[in-house]
Amino acid sequence: MKPTTLSWLRKRKEQKLRFATITAYDYSFAKLFAEEGINVMLVGDSLGMTVQGHDSTLPVTVDDIIYHTRAVRRGAPACLLLADLPFMAYATPEQAFDNAAAVMRAGANMVKIEGGRWLVDTVRMLTERAVPVCGHLGLTPQSVNIFGGYKVQGRDDAAAQTLLDDALALEAAGAQLLVLECVPVALAKHVTEALRIPVIGIGAGNVTDGQILVMHDAFGITGGHIPKFAKNFLSGAGDMRAAVRQYVAEVESGAYPGDEHSFH
């Protein structure tokens, strides 16, 4: 299988063709996802909650990300693989360099980091050193203690303008992708249209270039609170492979996320 590249994603955006992505943490699911048409995967620090059983992403370490990145890469050798740099792994550019290098050596194609304009220098320097960067704005789970919980971001005009300014600054610094999490649909549409780089949404409506779901949400096995944007594709699909195919088809057609999964 031909490897998926960032240029392929940029072409999808230019052609207004949506694409589906998903989190993956092990060999078996990565292989299944690749076989059923998912070309982009994320080893997310969400593994702290879904795999390790913590109540946030904060306990996840770089070594945890490396371990799971190696497993996913073996299962999906041709996918475009993103990997999170976890909490406090990029507090300084020097930390970001060392930790990004370790994650890339484990098999990631790019790293994802949470935050706005304060990361501009780090994004620029990583990009100059051949490390592609995916930004992450809106609800950034590593900042849960600042936000006071998992809350929708960018609801008022000032917050929306700040988020847009952050997105433009990250793109100008060299970011190649952007994840928008839990923001109103109108803001997500504005940001997606303003940026040249592909935008991947989660809880941002069906107006972004791509969608991502935590795999546990897509299969309806999330414990405790179920996010509004989640959909159980396994229910009624019959098996996991059919559920993945349905997820991909609904993302590409724009049927998912629907209005019931979106914020306004």
C-alpha positions in Angstrom: 0.0 0.0 0.0 1.3 3.4 -0.9 2.1 5.5 2.2 -0.3 8.3 3.1 1.3 11.7 3.1 0.6 15.3 4.1 0.4 16.3 0.5 -2.4 13.7 0.1 -4.3 15.5 2.9 -3.7 18.9 1.4 -5.1 17.7 -1.9 -8.2 16.3 -0.2 -8.7 19.8 1.3 -8.3 21.4 -2.1 -10.8 19.0 -3.6 -13.2 19.4 -0.7 -13.1 15.7 0.1 -13.5 14.9 3.8 -11.3 12.3 5.4 -11.7 10.1 8.6 -9.1 9.6 11.2 -9.2 7.7 14.5 -7.0 7.1 17.6 -5.2 3.8 17.7 -3.1 2.3 20.5 -2.1 -1.2 19.4 -1.1 -3.4 16.5 -4.4 -5.3 16.1 -6.7 -2.3 15.9 -4.2 -0.3 13.8 -4.2 -3.1 11.3 -8.0 -3.4 11.2 -8.4 0.4 10.8 -5.9 0.4 7.9 -7.6 -2.5 6.2 -11.0 -0.8 6.4 -9.9 2.5 4.8 -8.5 4.8 7.5 -5.3 6.3 6.3 -4.6 8.7 9.2 -4.3 7.6 12.9 -3.3 9.3 16.1 -1.6 7.8 19.1 -3.3 10.1 21.5 -2.5 10.9 25.1 -6.2 9.9 25.5 -4.7 6.5 26.2 -4.2 7.8 29.7 -8.0 7.5 30.2 -9.0 4.8 27.7 -6.2 2.4 28.2 -4.6 3.2 31.6 -7.7 4.2 33.5 -6.7 7.7 34.7 -9.2 10.5 35.0 -7.2 12.8 32.7 -4.4 12.7 30.1 -1.9 14.3 32.5 -0.2 11.1 33.8 0.8 10.0 30.3 4.6 10.0 29.6 6.7 10.2 26.5 7.7 6.6 27.1 4.0 5.6 27.0 3.5 7.4 23.7 6.6 5.7 22.3 5.5 2.2 23.3 2.1 2.6 21.6 3.5 4.4 18.6 5.8 1.4 17.9 2.8 -1.0 18.1 0.5 1.1 15.9 3.3 1.5 13.3 3.7 -2.2 13.0 0.0 -2.6 12.5 -0.4 0.2 9.9 3.0 0.7 8.2 1.5 2.9 5.4 -0.7 5.2 7.5 0.1 8.8 8.3 0.7 8.4 12.0 0.4 11.4 14.4 1.6 11.1 18.0 0.8 13.4 20.9 3.6 15.0 22.9 2.1 14.6 26.4 1.8 17.0 29.3 5.0 19.0 30.0 6.9 17.3 27.2 7.2 20.5 25.2 7.3 23.2 27.9 10.5 24.5 26.3 11.8 24.2 22.7 14.6 22.0 24.0 12.2 19.6 25.6 10.2 19.5 22.4 13.2 18.7 20.3 14.3 15.8 22.4 10.9 14.3 22.9 9.8 14.8 19.3 12.9 13.1 18.1 12.2 10.1 20.3 8.6 9.8 19.1 9.6 10.1 15.5 12.2 7.4 15.9 9.4 5.2 17.3 7.5 5.5 14.0 5.4 8.7 14.1 5.2 10.9 11.0 4.4 14.0 12.9 3.8 15.2 16.5 0.7 16.9 17.9 1.0 19.7 20.5 -1.7 21.6 22.3 -1.7 25.4 22.5 -1.7 28.7 20.6 0.7 31.5 19.9 3.0 30.7 22.8 4.1 27.7 20.7 5.0 29.6 17.6 8.8 29.5 18.2 8.6 25.7 19.0 6.6 25.0 15.9 8.9 27.0 13.7 12.0 25.3 15.1 10.6 21.8 15.0 9.5 22.3 11.4 13.0 23.7 10.4 14.4 20.5 11.9 12.2 18.2 9.8 9.6 17.4 12.4 6.1 18.1 11.0 3.7 19.5 13.6 -0.1 19.2 14.1 -1.5 22.0 16.3 -4.5 21.5 18.6 -6.8 24.3 19.6 -10.2 24.7 21.3 -10.7 22.2 24.2 -7.1 21.1 24.9 -7.3 18.3 27.5 -3.9 18.9 28.9 -5.2 22.3 30.1 -8.2 20.8 32.0 -7.1 22.3 35.3 -7.0 25.8 33.7 -10.4 25.4 32.0 -12.0 24.0 35.1 -13.3 20.9 33.2 -14.0 19.8 29.7 -15.9 22.8 28.3 -16.7 24.1 24.8 -14.3 26.8 23.8 -14.7 29.9 21.6 -18.3 30.7 22.4 -18.0 34.5 22.6 -16.6 36.9 20.0 -13.3 37.6 21.9 -12.6 33.9 22.5 -13.4 33.1 18.9 -11.1 35.8 17.6 -8.3 34.6 19.9 -8.6 31.0 18.6 -8.6 32.2 15.0 -5.5 34.3 15.6 -3.8 31.3 17.2 -4.6 29.1 14.3 -3.2 31.6 11.8 -0.1 32.0 13.9 0.5 28.3 14.1 0.1 27.9 10.3 2.5 30.8 9.7 5.0 29.1 12.0 4.9 25.9 9.9 2.2 23.7 11.4 1.0 21.3 8.7 -2.3 20.2 10.4 -4.7 21.5 13.0 -7.1 19.7 15.3 -10.1 21.7 16.5 -11.9 20.2 19.6 -15.2 21.3 21.0 -15.8 24.6 19.3 -19.0 26.0 17.8 -19.7 25.0 14.2 -19.6 28.6 12.9 -16.2 29.1 14.4 -14.9 25.8 13.0 -16.1 26.7 9.6 -14.4 30.1 9.7 -11.1 28.6 10.8 -11.2 25.9 8.2 -11.8 28.3 5.4 -9.2 30.7 6.7 -6.4 28.2 6.8 -4.6 26.6 3.9 -3.6 23.5 6.0 -6.2 20.7 6.6 -8.3 21.1 9.8 -9.5 18.0 11.7 -12.5 18.4 13.9 -13.7 16.6 17.0 -16.9 18.2 18.4 -16.6 20.9 15.7 -19.4 20.0 13.4 -19.1 18.5 9.8 -17.5 21.7 8.4 -13.9 20.7 8.9 -11.7 18.9 6.4 -11.5 15.8 8.5 -12.9 14.2 11.6 -11.3 12.3 14.4 -12.8 10.1 17.1 -11.3 8.3 20.0 -11.8 4.6 19.0 -13.5 3.8 22.2 -16.1 6.4 21.5 -16.6 5.1 18.0 -17.3 1.6 19.3 -19.5 2.7 22.3 -17.2 1.3 25.0 -16.4 4.6 26.7 -16.9 4.4 30.4 -18.6 7.2 32.4 -19.6 10.5 30.6 -20.1 10.1 26.9 -19.2 13.2 24.9 -21.9 14.9 22.9 -19.9 14.5 19.7 -19.5 10.8 20.1 -21.4 8.2 18.1 -21.5 4.5 18.6 -20.9 3.1 15.1 -20.8 -0.5 16.4 -24.4 -0.4 17.4 -26.3 -1.9 14.6 -23.3 -2.4 12.4 -22.8 -6.1 13.3 -19.1 -6.1 13.8 -16.1 -3.8 14.2 -15.0 -3.8 10.6 -18.5 -2.8 9.5 -18.5 -0.1 12.1 -15.3 1.4 10.8 -16.5 1.3 7.3 -19.7 3.1 8.4 -17.7 5.7 10.2 -15.5 6.4 7.2 -18.5 6.6 4.9 -20.5 8.9 7.1 -17.5 11.3 7.5 -16.8 11.4 3.8 -20.5 12.1 3.0 -20.9 14.7 5.8 -23.6 12.7 7.5 -21.4 12.5 10.6 -21.2 14.5 12.7 -24.8 15.6 12.6 -26.4 18.5 14.3 -27.0 16.4 17.4 -23.2 15.9 17.8 -22.4 19.6 17.3 -22.1 22.8 19.4 -23.6 26.2 18.4 
